[in-house]
Amino acid sequence: MGKCNCRRPPVLRVKGTGVTEMDSNAALNELRDAILAAYPGYTATQLVTSVWLVNSLSAIQQDQDLLGETRDTPYLRTEDFALTNNEFIVVYGLNHVRSGKATYANVNVYGNTPVEGGTGEKELAGVASINSVQDFAGTASDYIPGHARVDDFYAYRIAWNNPAEDPHCLVIPPPAGRLKLQILFLAFRIYIEPGRAIGTASEELLFDRAILFRPK
């Protein structure tokens, strides 16, 4: 019997420090309540955020496609939603850079509409985004001005249009080509815990959140 030329898999860097963001949960709920109160003429639906992509070894064992996932970030996402011209999303959360759990974070709008032809495939394409470097700072003050921790959070509207020219509104580009954008979701990435050379453990994070507002 010949020798096996197999190599041992690399040792994985360990995610997690044991330090969580849970001490910010009460303040995050205050931001949520202020956002809900800001739009009395709308019906609000709070979207569920959950882990989107599992870790690589789990995926290999379950024969899952991780879309090029790496271990430099957890991958979170909201549930799917549809959005008309008269509706909008408010995405909000803790700025994970300020909390010390990330070096960079972003929010991404994805199209997730089934492709025509009954193949079961979906368009799955990121079409717009905001990030912790350029966009988060000062945005929570739209809802909780004067709060002692206002700078630790962000809040941003997402819509198809921005007639009021709100500086804190991300406009989704119109559908084009095979991208119908009839079904959407938001994806969150929280990159590299400082000093760790590895992404943050998802269980140590306060998940980013989103609320869908529809006119009553």
N, C-alpha and C positions, 0 to 999 in steps of 0.2 A: 504494500500500500504506500503510495507516494505521500510526500509531505504536503500539508495544507498551506497554501500561500496566503490564507486569510489574515487580514490585519485586525487588531482589536479596534473597536470604535473609539473615537476620541472621548476623553473625560469631559463632561459637560460643565460649564460654569454654573454655579448654583445661583438661582434667582431668589430674591427675598432677603430682607434684613430683620424681619420681625416688627419693624416700625410701620404702622399703618397711618392712613389719613382720617381715621374715624373721629378724631377730635374736632374735625371741621364739619361733621355731619349736621349739627344743629344750625350752624350758620348757613350751610347749603340749603337746608329746608326753609330758612327765612328768605333766601333769595327766590326759591321756588314759589313761596306764598306771595311775594311781591310781584313776581311775573304774572301769576294767575290773576291777581287783583288789578293789574294794569290794563286788562282787556275785558271789561265787563260785558261788552256787546258780542262776545264770542263764546262758543262752546269749546272747552279745552279737553284734549285727550293727552294724557301723559304716556309717552311711548316707553316701552320696556327696553333697557340696555342690558346686553348679556355678552359673554365671551363668544366671539365669532369663530376664530380659528384656534384649534387645540394645538398642543405642542407636537413637534415633528415625530417623536417616537410613537405617540398615541396614534397619529395619522397613518404611519406605516402599518401598524397592526390592524387598523380599521379600513385600510385601502381608501383613504380620503385624499382629495386634492386640496392642498393648502395654498395654491396660487403663488408659490414662491415665498412663503412665510420664512422669516428668520427669527432668531431669539433676541433681537435687539429691542423688541417692543411686544407688549401684549396687544392683541387685536380685539377690539370691542366693536359692537354695532347695535343700532336700534332695530326694532322690528320694522317690517316693510310698511310703507304708507303711500297714499296717493295725495297729490296736492294740486288744487285748482288755482286760477289767477286771483281769486278772492281770499285765499287762505295763506297761512304762513306758519313757519316753525320758529320757536325760540329754543335754541340750543344753549345750554349753560352748564357750568360745573366749576370745580376747583381748578385753578391753574397749577398743574402738577409740577411745573418748573419752580414756582414760588414755594410749593410745599416741600421741595427737595427730593421728589420722587422721579424726576425726569430732567433731561437736558433740553428737550424739545418735545412739543406735542402739537397735534393737529386734529382738525375735524374735516371730514370729507363727505361730500354728497355723491352717492352712487346711484346709477340707474340699474334696475333689477327686473326689467320687463321681460317676460318670455319672448323668445325669438319666434317669428312666424314660421310655420311649417311643421309644428308639432314634434320637434326633436327633443323637447325638454330643456334645451339650452336657454340661458338668459343673457341679456346684453352685458351685464356686470361691468360697468365702466365708471371710474371716478371722473366727475365733470366740474367740480368746484370745491374749493377748500379755504379754510382759514387756519392760522397757526399762532403759536405762542410768541413768536418773535415779532410779527408785524401787526397782529390783530387783537389780541386779548386785552391788552392794557387799557384800563379805564372804562371798559364796556359794562361792567356790573353796576356802575354808578347810574346808569339809566333807570335802574330799578331799586337800588338800595343806597341812594346818595347819603353820605355821612355815616354809613355803617363803619364800625371800627375795623372791619376786615374786608372792606369793599375791594381793595386791591388784590386780594387773594383769589378772587373769582372772576369769571367772565360770563357774558350773556350776549348772544348775537341772534338777530333775526335772519331767517333764510326764506326766500320767496322767489317767485318768477319775475317780479318787477319791484321797483322801488320808487314810486312816483313822488314820495315825500323826500327823496334823497337823504334818507337816514344813513349817516356815516357808518353805522354798525349793522348793516344789512348786506348779506351775501346774496347776489342775484344768480340764480341758476340759468345757465345758457339755454336757449331754445333747442328743442329736439332737432337732430340733423342726421340724415342718412339712416343707418340701421338703428340708431339710438332713438327710441320712442319716448323714453323717460316717463312712461305712464305709471310705473311703480318705482319708488325710491327707498333708500335707507341712508342713515348716517353711519359712518365708520370713524372710529377714534383710534389714534396711535399715540403711545406715550413712550418715547424713545430714551433708552440708556439711563439707568439710575446713576446719578453722579458718583464717581469713584468706584464703580462696580464693573464696568466693561461688559454689561449684560442688561437686558431689559428688566423693567420692574415686574415683580410678581403681581398678577392681576388681583389676587385676594388681599393685597395690601392697599388697593386703590379705592377711592370713592369714584364710582363709575360716573362718567359724563352723562347728562340727561337731555331730553328734548320734549317739548310740548307742542302739539299740533293745535292751532287755533282755526276754527271755522265760524263764519258769521252765523248768528242765531236767526 
